[in-house]
């Protein structure tokens, strides 16, 4: 670029970054208004001087609203892109989603996007958004993005390609004389302020529409002129109140690939939806659908993603040897969908006549959120694709769970597993996946009244790298649980574990971890143990406990948890200390210590020694919040 000399610009330390930002953004030392928001903006600049200067100057003299961020659903970007055919020859929803996520990561690195409030969202700062709208609104791009109380008279015809409008207080009827012959994407959002009626001719002048997204609106009814948009590929009604629930107009949209009613009051899926031969994604999460006519799902031969969740639980029954007329969708229909790879469903009854034992399709599923068995805690989380969550409730392991063909294939790729009120009958977690849950990130086990041992390796067998990515372990209300791990614990690999909660396990004996396991818990950040009547210590190296083979490492006189920040011990009547035999414990990152109702404890761990004699081991550094009751 013609520079005489190149200089390396280093990342600024936090204090210098804040001082530079205050200077360019015009923030005085006395100004404490929405300080945490300002600090968050600085942190997002990651110490880069060019980012600090750019953002700081843009926010100079602005009020608090200019410092806020806008959340953008990642899935909306995916669906818009598919509808507008931005992915060229890419034909699957999954591939399109992968491309979008790559672009999002690139934009984050350029500081044009940031992480959103959850995994499903990204954020764009208002300054960046205003700049993007300004560029997109230029004549060559033909975008109209506005928030208005009424549709402006001078904006009722034109060559817009995209219209995105927030209708704040818009009066009862949308205009009927709109002419947008080049319009491809229409997004309208209200705030449920007024019922908005679409005249019969509303979509008449929008024949090139490919994406229609209506959000938070009272709709009465869905305009019949929508069937004129024969190129429509995406139709989304998000959190809409359908005053007239007649959706038969959708049957004319033969090219529709994505149909979403997320959060809208759709109670019955029209039978005509079965005629949408191009449909790849059907989303009914948070809808409370009572009926999906039999044959509709099996007619959608190109369907790749089906998102029903808890919205639909009325799977019809099929009894062998009985000639029955089915009125509702049945599980067997899903086996006739050759392209189905993403699935979010709730099956409260897993009896053989609801889930036939010969149904084979789960082996094709790559992304899922599935709940088998009745649950009052199952909720629709609207994650796309689902993060491979599996919940098993009120079932038996030998009969029920293992009788579902291909379930073990799902367990091999499950990332979050929740087991509640399961009848184990001498089984343990290891019996569910002989490969050792190599992809499992989170394990929750609750209210299993006969579970005695979480993982049993008494036979000396355990798959290599079993549980190697497990981060969260949550055990609650397990009245018969005596051992977390029974057998040689050198076989265990829990190096990724960050959070451990043990609650109401009254017969849990001796310890939570063997020393062999504990020495590998270098990522552990939080330990919470409550109401475990028989628990003696957290860590034990006593020979015989869990058949532990004492190694040379066990003879070291200290143990360290380098990242442990929170330790909560509550209602432990037989708890005597952190480890046995007693040894020094180092917790350099401990921030919060809570001890309550532990009558037998004298000290958590003893003093340590060096060449000069005994040194009292500090319980924690001076930044620890402590509660002793």
C-alpha positions as CSV (number, residue, x, y, z in Angstrom):
1,X,0.0,0.0,0.0
2,X,3.0,2.3,-0.4
3,X,4.0,2.4,3.3
4,X,7.6,3.3,3.9
5,X,7.9,0.9,6.9
6,X,5.7,-1.8,8.4
7,X,5.0,-1.8,12.1
8,X,3.5,-4.6,14.2
9,X,0.5,-3.4,16.2
10,X,0.2,-5.4,19.4
11,X,-3.1,-6.4,21.1
12,X,-3.7,-3.9,24.0
13,X,-4.0,-5.1,27.6
14,X,-7.5,-4.7,29.1
15,X,-6.7,-1.4,31.0
16,X,-5.1,0.2,27.9
17,X,-7.9,-0.9,25.7
18,X,-10.5,0.6,28.1
19,X,-8.6,3.9,28.3
20,X,-8.3,4.2,24.5
21,X,-12.0,3.4,24.1
22,X,-13.0,6.0,26.7
23,X,-11.0,8.6,24.9
24,X,-12.4,8.0,21.4
25,X,-16.0,7.4,22.6
26,X,-16.0,10.5,24.7
27,X,-16.6,8.8,28.1
28,X,-15.5,10.7,31.1
29,X,-14.2,9.1,34.3
30,X,-17.3,10.3,36.2
31,X,-19.6,8.7,33.6
32,X,-21.0,5.4,35.1
33,X,-24.1,5.1,33.0
34,X,-24.7,1.6,31.6
35,X,-21.0,0.9,32.4
36,X,-21.2,-2.9,32.1
37,X,-22.6,-2.5,28.6
38,X,-19.7,-0.3,27.6
39,X,-17.2,-2.7,29.1
40,X,-18.8,-5.5,27.2
41,X,-18.4,-3.6,23.9
42,X,-14.7,-3.0,24.7
43,X,-14.2,-6.7,25.5
44,X,-15.7,-7.7,22.1
45,X,-13.0,-5.6,20.4
46,X,-10.5,-8.1,21.9
47,X,-7.8,-5.5,22.4
48,X,-7.4,-4.7,18.7
49,X,-6.7,-1.0,18.3
50,X,-8.4,-0.6,14.9
51,X,-11.6,-2.2,16.3
52,X,-11.5,0.0,19.4
53,X,-11.0,3.1,17.3
54,X,-13.7,2.2,14.8
55,X,-16.4,1.2,17.3
56,X,-15.5,4.0,19.8
57,X,-15.8,6.8,17.2
58,X,-19.1,5.3,15.9
59,X,-20.5,5.4,19.4
60,X,-19.3,8.9,20.3
61,X,-22.0,10.9,22.0
62,X,-24.7,8.1,21.5
63,X,-27.3,7.2,24.1
64,X,-27.8,3.7,25.6
65,X,-30.0,2.4,22.8
66,X,-27.1,2.7,20.4
67,X,-24.9,0.5,22.6
68,X,-27.3,-2.5,22.3
69,X,-27.1,-5.6,20.1
70,X,-29.6,-7.2,17.8
71,X,-30.0,-11.0,18.1
72,X,-30.3,-12.8,14.8
73,X,-31.4,-16.5,14.6
74,X,-28.9,-18.5,12.6
75,X,-31.6,-20.7,11.3
76,X,-33.4,-17.7,9.7
77,X,-30.3,-17.0,7.7
78,X,-30.2,-20.6,6.6
79,X,-33.8,-20.6,5.5
80,X,-33.7,-17.2,3.8
81,X,-30.6,-18.4,1.9
82,X,-32.3,-21.6,0.7
83,X,-35.4,-19.7,-0.4
84,X,-33.4,-17.1,-2.3
85,X,-31.3,-19.9,-3.9
86,X,-28.0,-18.4,-2.6
87,X,-26.2,-21.7,-2.3
88,X,-26.0,-22.6,-6.0
89,X,-26.0,-26.3,-6.6
90,X,-26.3,-27.2,-2.9
91,X,-29.5,-29.2,-2.6
92,X,-29.7,-30.3,1.1
93,X,-30.7,-28.2,4.1
94,X,-27.9,-29.6,6.1
95,X,-25.2,-28.6,3.5
96,X,-26.7,-25.1,3.3
97,X,-26.6,-24.8,7.1
98,X,-22.9,-25.8,7.1
99,X,-22.1,-23.1,4.6
100,X,-24.0,-20.5,6.6
101,X,-22.1,-21.4,9.8
102,X,-18.8,-21.1,8.0
103,X,-19.7,-17.6,6.8
104,X,-20.9,-16.7,10.3
105,X,-17.6,-17.7,11.8
106,X,-15.8,-15.6,9.2
107,X,-17.9,-12.5,10.0
108,X,-17.2,-13.0,13.7
109,X,-13.5,-13.0,13.0
110,X,-14.1,-9.7,11.1
111,X,-16.0,-8.3,14.2
112,X,-19.1,-7.8,12.0
113,X,-21.0,-10.4,14.1
114,X,-20.7,-11.7,17.6
115,X,-21.9,-14.6,19.7
116,X,-25.6,-14.3,20.6
117,X,-27.5,-15.0,23.8
118,X,-27.4,-18.7,23.0
119,X,-25.9,-21.1,20.5
120,X,-28.7,-20.6,18.0
121,X,-28.2,-16.8,17.7
122,X,-25.6,-14.3,16.6
123,X,-25.5,-10.6,17.4
124,X,-24.9,-7.5,15.3
125,X,-24.2,-4.2,16.9
126,X,-26.7,-1.5,16.0
127,X,-23.9,0.6,14.4
128,X,-23.0,-2.3,12.0
129,X,-26.7,-3.0,11.4
130,X,-27.4,0.6,10.5
131,X,-24.5,0.6,8.1
132,X,-25.7,-2.6,6.5
133,X,-29.2,-1.2,6.1
134,X,-27.8,1.9,4.6
135,X,-25.8,-0.1,2.0
136,X,-28.7,-2.5,1.3
137,X,-31.2,0.4,0.8
138,X,-29.2,1.8,-2.1
139,X,-31.0,1.6,-5.4
140,X,-28.7,-1.1,-6.8
141,X,-29.5,-3.4,-4.0
142,X,-33.2,-2.6,-3.7
143,X,-33.9,-3.4,0.0
144,X,-36.6,-1.7,2.1
145,X,-36.1,-2.1,5.8
146,X,-38.4,0.1,8.0
147,X,-40.4,0.2,11.2
148,X,-43.7,2.0,10.5
149,X,-47.2,2.5,11.8
150,X,-48.8,2.3,8.4
151,X,-47.6,1.2,5.0
152,X,-46.5,4.5,3.3
153,X,-48.5,5.6,0.2
154,X,-45.4,6.3,-1.8
155,X,-44.0,2.8,-1.1
156,X,-46.7,0.7,-2.6
157,X,-45.0,-0.1,-5.8
158,X,-41.4,-0.4,-7.0
159,X,-38.6,-2.7,-7.8
160,X,-37.7,-3.8,-4.3
161,X,-36.2,-7.3,-4.0
162,X,-36.4,-7.5,-0.2
163,X,-39.0,-5.8,2.1
164,X,-38.5,-6.2,5.9
165,X,-41.0,-4.1,7.9
166,X,-41.9,-3.9,11.6
167,X,-45.6,-2.9,11.8
168,X,-45.9,-1.0,15.0
169,X,-49.5,-0.1,15.6
170,X,-50.4,-0.7,11.9
171,X,-54.1,-0.5,11.4
172,X,-56.4,-3.3,10.7
173,X,-55.9,-4.0,7.0
174,X,-52.8,-4.3,4.9
175,X,-52.9,-2.4,1.5
176,X,-54.5,-4.2,-1.4
177,X,-52.9,-2.3,-4.3
178,X,-49.2,-3.3,-3.8
179,X,-47.1,-3.8,-7.0
180,X,-43.7,-5.3,-6.4
181,X,-43.0,-7.5,-9.4
182,X,-39.4,-8.2,-8.4
183,X,-40.0,-8.8,-4.7
184,X,-38.4,-12.1,-3.6
185,X,-38.5,-11.8,0.2
186,X,-41.2,-10.3,2.4
187,X,-40.8,-10.1,6.1
188,X,-43.5,-8.5,8.3
189,X,-43.4,-8.3,12.1
190,X,-46.0,-7.0,14.4
191,X,-46.1,-7.2,18.2
192,X,-49.6,-8.7,18.5
193,X,-50.8,-5.1,18.9
194,X,-53.7,-5.3,16.4
195,X,-55.2,-8.1,14.3
196,X,-53.9,-7.5,10.8
197,X,-56.0,-8.6,7.9
198,X,-54.5,-9.4,4.6
199,X,-56.8,-8.5,1.7
200,X,-57.5,-11.2,-0.8
201,X,-55.3,-9.4,-3.4
202,X,-52.4,-8.7,-1.0
203,X,-49.9,-11.0,-2.7
204,X,-51.3,-10.5,-6.2
205,X,-48.6,-8.1,-7.3
206,X,-45.7,-10.2,-5.8
207,X,-45.6,-13.1,-8.2
208,X,-41.8,-13.6,-7.8
209,X,-41.9,-14.1,-4.1
210,X,-39.6,-16.9,-2.8
211,X,-39.7,-16.2,1.0
212,X,-42.6,-15.0,3.2
213,X,-41.9,-14.6,6.9
214,X,-44.7,-13.3,9.2
215,X,-43.8,-12.9,12.8
216,X,-45.8,-12.1,16.0
217,X,-49.0,-11.2,14.1
218,X,-52.7,-11.7,14.4
219,X,-53.6,-13.1,11.0
220,X,-57.2,-13.2,9.8
221,X,-57.2,-15.0,7.4
222,X,-54.2,-16.2,5.4
223,X,-54.7,-14.4,2.1
224,X,-55.8,-16.6,-0.8
225,X,-53.7,-14.6,-3.2
226,X,-50.7,-16.3,-1.6
227,X,-51.3,-19.1,-4.1
228,X,-50.3,-16.7,-6.8
229,X,-46.7,-16.9,-5.5
230,X,-46.0,-20.2,-7.3
231,X,-42.2,-19.7,-6.8
232,X,-42.6,-19.5,-3.1
233,X,-40.0,-21.8,-1.4
234,X,-40.1,-20.7,2.2
235,X,-43.2,-19.9,4.3
236,X,-42.7,-19.1,8.0
237,X,-45.4,-18.1,10.5
238,X,-43.5,-17.4,13.7
239,X,-45.5,-16.8,17.0
240,X,-48.6,-15.9,15.0
241,X,-52.2,-16.0,16.2
242,X,-54.3,-17.5,13.4
243,X,-57.8,-16.2,13.9
244,X,-58.9,-18.3,10.9
245,X,-57.1,-21.6,11.0
246,X,-57.9,-22.6,7.5
247,X,-54.5,-23.2,5.9
248,X,-55.7,-25.0,2.8
249,X,-54.4,-22.2,0.6
250,X,-50.9,-23.7,1.2
251,X,-51.7,-26.7,-1.1
252,X,-51.1,-24.6,-4.2
253,X,-47.5,-23.8,-3.2
254,X,-46.0,-26.8,-5.1
255,X,-42.4,-25.5,-4.9
256,X,-42.4,-25.0,-1.2
257,X,-39.3,-26.4,0.5
258,X,-39.6,-25.0,4.0
259,X,-42.8,-24.7,6.0
260,X,-42.6,-23.4,9.6
261,X,-45.4,-22.6,12.0
262,X,-43.1,-22.3,15.1
263,X,-45.0,-21.0,18.1
264,X,-48.2,-20.4,16.2
265,X,-51.6,-21.8,17.2
266,X,-51.8,-24.5,14.5
267,X,-54.0,-27.3,16.0
268,X,-54.4,-29.5,13.0
269,X,-52.1,-29.9,10.0
270,X,-54.1,-29.7,6.8
271,X,-54.2,-32.9,4.8
272,X,-53.3,-30.9,1.7
273,X,-49.8,-30.4,3.0
274,X,-49.2,-34.0,1.9
275,X,-49.2,-32.6,-1.7
276,X,-46.1,-30.5,-1.2
277,X,-43.8,-32.9,-3.0
278,X,-40.7,-30.5,-2.7
279,X,-41.0,-30.0,1.0
280,X,-37.6,-30.6,2.8
281,X,-38.3,-29.1,6.2
282,X,-41.5,-29.1,8.4
283,X,-41.3,-27.2,11.7
284,X,-44.2,-27.3,14.2
285,X,-42.3,-26.7,17.4
286,X,-44.3,-25.0,20.2
287,X,-47.6,-25.3,18.3
288,X,-49.7,-27.8,20.4
289,X,-50.8,-29.7,17.3
290,X,-53.6,-32.2,18.2
291,X,-53.8,-33.9,14.8
292,X,-51.7,-34.7,11.8
293,X,-53.8,-36.7,9.4
294,X,-52.5,-40.2,8.7
295,X,-50.6,-40.3,5.4
296,X,-49.5,-36.7,5.4
297,X,-46.0,-37.3,6.7
298,X,-45.4,-40.4,4.6
299,X,-46.3,-38.4,1.5
300,X,-43.4,-35.9,2.0
301,X,-40.8,-38.1,0.3
302,X,-38.2,-35.3,0.1
303,X,-38.4,-34.4,3.8
304,X,-35.0,-34.0,5.5
305,X,-36.0,-32.3,8.7
306,X,-39.1,-32.9,10.9
307,X,-39.5,-30.8,14.0
308,X,-42.5,-31.7,16.1
309,X,-41.2,-31.8,19.6
310,X,-43.7,-31.8,22.4
311,X,-46.2,-30.0,20.1
312,X,-47.4,-33.4,18.9
313,X,-47.8,-36.5,21.1
314,X,-50.8,-38.1,19.5
315,X,-49.1,-40.9,17.6
316,X,-51.7,-43.4,16.4
317,X,-51.5,-47.0,17.3
318,X,-51.0,-50.0,15.0
319,X,-51.9,-53.4,16.5
320,X,-50.8,-56.6,14.7
321,X,-53.5,-58.6,13.2
322,X,-56.1,-55.9,13.5
323,X,-57.5,-54.0,10.5
324,X,-57.7,-50.4,11.8
325,X,-58.5,-47.1,10.2
326,X,-55.8,-44.7,11.3
327,X,-56.8,-41.1,11.9
328,X,-53.5,-39.7,13.1
329,X,-49.9,-39.9,12.1
330,X,-48.0,-43.0,13.2
331,X,-44.3,-43.8,13.8
332,X,-44.2,-46.2,10.9
333,X,-44.7,-43.3,8.4
334,X,-41.3,-42.0,9.3
335,X,-39.6,-45.1,8.0
336,X,-40.9,-44.3,4.5
337,X,-39.0,-41.0,4.4
338,X,-35.6,-41.9,2.7
339,X,-34.1,-38.5,3.1
340,X,-35.0,-37.9,6.8
341,X,-31.8,-37.0,8.7
342,X,-33.0,-34.5,11.4
343,X,-35.7,-35.3,13.8
344,X,-37.3,-33.7,16.9
345,X,-40.1,-35.8,18.3
346,X,-41.8,-36.7,21.6
347,X,-43.1,-40.3,22.0
348,X,-44.8,-40.6,25.4
349,X,-45.8,-44.2,24.9
350,X,-43.3,-46.6,23.5
351,X,-45.5,-49.7,23.6
352,X,-45.0,-52.0,20.6
353,X,-48.2,-50.9,19.0
354,X,-47.1,-47.2,19.1
355,X,-43.5,-47.9,18.1
356,X,-43.6,-51.1,16.1
357,X,-40.6,-53.3,16.8
358,X,-39.8,-53.8,13.1
359,X,-39.6,-50.1,12.3
360,X,-36.2,-49.2,10.9
361,X,-35.1,-45.7,10.2
362,X,-33.2,-44.3,13.2
363,X,-29.9,-45.4,11.7
364,X,-30.2,-42.6,9.1
365,X,-30.8,-39.9,11.7
366,X,-27.8,-37.6,12.2
367,X,-29.3,-34.8,14.2
368,X,-32.0,-35.3,16.8
369,X,-33.9,-34.3,19.9
370,X,-36.0,-37.3,21.0
371,X,-37.8,-38.0,24.1
372,X,-39.1,-41.6,24.8
373,X,-41.6,-42.0,27.6
374,X,-43.8,-39.6,29.4
375,X,-42.2,-36.4,30.7
376,X,-43.5,-33.2,32.2
377,X,-40.1,-31.5,31.8
378,X,-39.6,-32.0,28.0
379,X,-39.6,-28.7,26.3
380,X,-39.1,-27.5,22.7
381,X,-35.7,-25.9,22.5
382,X,-35.9,-24.8,18.8
383,X,-32.3,-25.7,18.0
384,X,-31.4,-26.3,14.4
385,X,-30.0,-28.8,13.8
386,X,-30.9,-30.5,17.1
387,X,-27.8,-31.1,19.3
388,X,-28.3,-34.9,19.5
389,X,-30.3,-34.9,22.8
390,X,-31.9,-38.1,23.9
391,X,-34.3,-38.4,26.9
392,X,-35.5,-41.8,28.3
393,X,-38.3,-41.6,30.9
394,X,-40.2,-44.2,32.9
395,X,-39.0,-47.1,30.9
396,X,-37.2,-50.4,31.6
397,X,-33.7,-51.1,30.2
398,X,-34.2,-54.8,29.4
399,X,-37.8,-54.4,28.2
400,X,-38.8,-51.1,26.5
401,X,-35.6,-49.2,25.8
402,X,-33.5,-52.0,24.3
403,X,-36.5,-53.3,22.3
404,X,-36.5,-50.1,20.1
405,X,-34.6,-51.2,17.0
406,X,-31.5,-49.0,16.2
407,X,-31.7,-47.1,19.5
408,X,-28.2,-48.1,20.2
409,X,-27.1,-46.4,17.0
410,X,-28.5,-43.2,18.3
411,X,-26.8,-43.7,21.7
412,X,-23.4,-43.9,19.9
413,X,-23.8,-40.3,18.7
414,X,-25.8,-38.9,21.6
415,X,-24.3,-35.7,23.1
416,X,-26.8,-35.0,25.8
417,X,-28.4,-38.0,27.6
418,X,-31.2,-37.6,30.2
419,X,-32.4,-40.7,32.1
420,X,-35.3,-40.4,34.5
421,X,-37.3,-43.0,36.4
422,X,-35.6,-45.9,34.5
423,X,-35.9,-49.5,35.8
424,X,-32.3,-50.8,35.6
425,X,-32.7,-54.3,37.1
426,X,-28.9,-54.8,37.7
427,X,-27.9,-52.9,34.5
428,X,-25.7,-49.8,34.4
429,X,-24.9,-47.0,32.0
430,X,-22.2,-49.0,30.3
431,X,-24.9,-51.5,29.0
432,X,-26.4,-48.7,26.9
433,X,-23.4,-48.2,24.7
434,X,-20.5,-50.7,24.5
435,X,-18.4,-48.1,22.8
436,X,-18.4,-45.9,26.0
437,X,-20.4,-42.8,24.8
438,X,-17.4,-41.2,23.1
439,X,-19.5,-38.3,22.0
440,X,-21.4,-37.7,25.2
441,X,-21.1,-34.2,26.6
442,X,-23.8,-34.2,29.3
443,X,-25.2,-37.0,31.4
444,X,-28.2,-36.6,33.7
445,X,-29.6,-39.4,35.8
446,X,-32.6,-38.8,38.1
447,X,-35.2,-40.7,40.1
448,X,-33.9,-44.2,39.1
449,X,-35.0,-46.1,42.2
450,X,-33.1,-49.3,41.7
451,X,-29.8,-48.1,40.2
452,X,-27.0,-49.4,42.4
453,X,-23.9,-48.6,40.2
454,X,-23.5,-45.9,37.6
455,X,-20.6,-47.6,35.7
456,X,-19.5,-51.1,36.4
457,X,-16.1,-52.3,35.1
458,X,-15.6,-55.2,37.5
459,X,-14.9,-57.5,34.5
460,X,-11.9,-55.2,33.6
461,X,-13.5,-54.3,30.3
462,X,-14.1,-50.7,29.1
463,X,-13.9,-49.2,25.6
464,X,-10.9,-47.1,25.0
465,X,-11.6,-43.4,25.4
466,X,-15.0,-44.1,27.0
467,X,-16.6,-40.8,28.3
468,X,-13.6,-38.9,27.1
469,X,-15.6,-35.7,26.2
470,X,-18.1,-35.8,29.1
471,X,-18.3,-32.3,30.6
472,X,-21.4,-32.4,32.8
473,X,-22.5,-35.1,35.2
474,X,-25.7,-34.6,37.2
475,X,-27.0,-37.3,39.5
476,X,-30.2,-36.7,41.6
477,X,-32.6,-38.7,43.7
478,X,-31.0,-42.1,43.4
479,X,-31.9,-43.9,46.7
480,X,-30.0,-47.2,45.9
481,X,-26.9,-45.7,44.3
482,X,-23.8,-47.1,46.1
483,X,-21.0,-46.6,43.6
484,X,-20.4,-44.1,40.8
485,X,-17.7,-46.4,39.5
486,X,-17.3,-50.1,40.4
487,X,-14.2,-51.8,39.2
488,X,-10.6,-50.7,38.2
489,X,-10.9,-46.9,37.8
490,X,-7.7,-46.6,35.8
491,X,-9.9,-47.5,32.9
492,X,-11.8,-44.3,33.3
493,X,-11.2,-41.2,31.1
494,X,-12.9,-38.2,32.5
495,X,-10.4,-35.5,31.6
496,X,-13.0,-33.2,30.1
497,X,-15.4,-33.1,33.1
498,X,-16.2,-29.6,34.2
499,X,-19.3,-29.8,36.3
500,X,-20.4,-32.5,38.9
501,X,-23.6,-32.4,40.9
502,X,-24.7,-35.2,43.3
503,X,-28.0,-34.7,45.0
504,X,-30.0,-37.0,47.3
505,X,-28.0,-40.1,46.9
506,X,-28.3,-41.3,50.5
507,X,-26.5,-44.7,50.1
508,X,-23.5,-43.5,48.1
509,X,-20.6,-45.1,49.9
510,X,-17.2,-43.7,50.8
511,X,-16.4,-41.3,47.9
512,X,-17.3,-39.7,44.7
513,X,-14.0,-40.2,42.8
514,X,-11.1,-42.6,43.2
515,X,-7.7,-41.0,43.3
516,X,-6.9,-42.4,39.8
517,X,-9.9,-40.5,38.4
518,X,-9.4,-37.4,40.4
519,X,-5.8,-36.8,39.2
520,X,-7.2,-36.5,35.6
521,X,-9.9,-33.9,36.5
522,X,-7.8,-31.0,35.3
523,X,-10.9,-29.2,33.7
524,X,-13.2,-29.6,36.7
525,X,-14.7,-26.2,37.7
526,X,-17.8,-26.9,39.8
527,X,-18.6,-29.5,42.5
528,X,-21.9,-29.6,44.3
529,X,-22.8,-32.4,46.7
530,X,-25.9,-32.3,48.8
531,X,-28.0,-34.7,51.0
532,X,-25.8,-37.8,50.6
533,X,-26.1,-39.4,54.0
534,X,-23.3,-42.1,53.8
535,X,-20.7,-40.1,51.9
536,X,-17.4,-40.0,53.7
537,X,-15.0,-38.1,51.3
538,X,-14.9,-36.7,47.8
539,X,-11.7,-38.5,46.8
540,X,-10.4,-41.8,48.1
541,X,-7.2,-43.8,47.4
542,X,-7.8,-46.5,50.0
543,X,-7.2,-49.9,48.5
544,X,-10.5,-51.8,48.1
545,X,-12.6,-48.7,47.4
546,X,-14.2,-49.4,44.0
547,X,-11.5,-52.1,43.6
548,X,-9.0,-49.4,43.1
549,X,-5.5,-50.5,42.2
550,X,-3.1,-48.3,44.0
551,X,-0.4,-47.0,41.7
552,X,2.8,-45.2,42.4
553,X,1.1,-41.9,41.6
554,X,-1.3,-42.5,44.5
555,X,1.6,-42.2,47.0
556,X,2.1,-38.6,46.2
557,X,1.1,-36.4,49.1
558,X,-1.0,-33.8,47.4
559,X,-3.8,-33.5,44.8
560,X,-4.6,-30.5,42.6
561,X,-7.7,-29.3,40.9
562,X,-6.3,-26.4,38.8
563,X,-9.6,-25.0,37.6
564,X,-12.0,-25.7,40.4
565,X,-13.9,-22.4,41.1
566,X,-17.0,-23.6,43.1
567,X,-17.3,-26.1,45.9
568,X,-20.7,-26.6,47.6
569,X,-21.1,-29.3,50.3
570,X,-24.5,-29.4,52.0
571,X,-26.3,-31.8,54.4
572,X,-23.6,-34.5,54.6
573,X,-23.9,-36.1,58.1
574,X,-21.0,-38.5,57.7
575,X,-18.6,-36.4,55.7
576,X,-15.1,-36.1,57.3
577,X,-12.9,-34.5,54.7
578,X,-12.0,-33.9,51.1
579,X,-9.9,-37.0,50.6
580,X,-8.7,-40.2,52.3
581,X,-6.1,-40.8,53.3
582,X,-5.7,-37.1,54.1
583,X,-3.4,-35.2,51.8
584,X,-2.9,-31.6,50.8
585,X,-5.3,-30.2,48.2
586,X,-4.5,-27.3,45.9
587,X,-7.4,-25.3,44.5
588,X,-5.7,-22.2,43.0
589,X,-8.8,-20.9,41.2
590,X,-11.4,-21.5,44.0
591,X,-13.8,-18.5,44.1
592,X,-16.8,-19.8,46.1
593,X,-16.8,-22.3,49.0
594,X,-20.1,-23.2,50.7
595,X,-20.2,-25.6,53.7
596,X,-23.5,-26.3,55.5
597,X,-24.7,-29.0,57.9
598,X,-21.6,-31.2,58.0
599,X,-21.3,-32.1,61.7
600,X,-18.3,-34.5,61.5
601,X,-15.9,-32.4,59.6
602,X,-12.8,-31.0,61.4
603,X,-10.8,-29.9,58.4
604,X,-11.2,-30.3,54.6
605,X,-7.5,-31.3,54.3
606,X,-4.4,-31.3,56.5
607,X,-1.2,-29.3,56.4
608,X,1.4,-30.0,53.8
609,X,5.2,-30.4,54.4
610,X,8.4,-29.3,52.7
611,X,12.1,-29.6,53.5
612,X,11.8,-26.9,56.2
613,X,8.9,-28.5,58.1
614,X,5.2,-28.3,58.2
615,X,3.3,-25.5,56.4
616,X,-0.3,-24.8,56.9
617,X,-2.0,-25.3,53.5
618,X,-4.2,-22.3,52.7
619,X,-7.8,-23.3,52.3
620,X,-8.3,-20.8,49.5
621,X,-6.9,-17.5,48.2
622,X,-8.2,-14.2,49.5
623,X,-10.7,-13.9,46.6
624,X,-12.9,-16.7,47.7
625,X,-16.5,-16.1,48.7
626,X,-17.3,-18.4,51.7
627,X,-20.4,-19.4,53.4
628,X,-20.2,-21.6,56.5
629,X,-23.4,-22.6,58.2
